[in-house]
Amino acid sequence: MFQQKQLLILGGMVAAVIAGVIVVFFVVWGAPDPLPADAGEKLAFAARWLLVPGLALFAGVGVTASQRFFIPSAIDGERKVEDGAFEINLRYSQNTVEQLALAEVAWTGLALALPAEEIGVIARMAVMFGIGRLAFWIGYHYAPWARAFGMVLTAYPTFGALVYLAWLAFQ
């Protein structure tokens, strides 16, 4: 029925969903002290935590830029290079741009929608984002199926936030 790779991907996905649910709903950490008093302070809180995805992207761009210098076929800015690690790093950076864009929308939306005492969820999502990106990148270099845990840990909390915000918007 399922191939071995599909089972490995599913296992990584399930592990990340379990970790994400525990962190989002059962960990009480991340709220600033004192709590934000208004929308501007809440947005500033979210903006500070957007540094985590920004640094994840910075790492990918930095590694790729340094690789371009040392790979003759990549030095002129070519997209298709025969170095597999280089291609994975490009894919990591591209996917991180996509995840960052979604996180910006979700986290700023949450900052405005959540009561101040629940805003710590943004900090927890940022930590999961950073760990998820690292797990995705390392896993991808190990084997393509091994990126599943990191992808889900990065993306699903953001997807959940976007669905929650859409639900609030259409009530």
Disulfide bonds with the S-S distance in Angstrom:
none
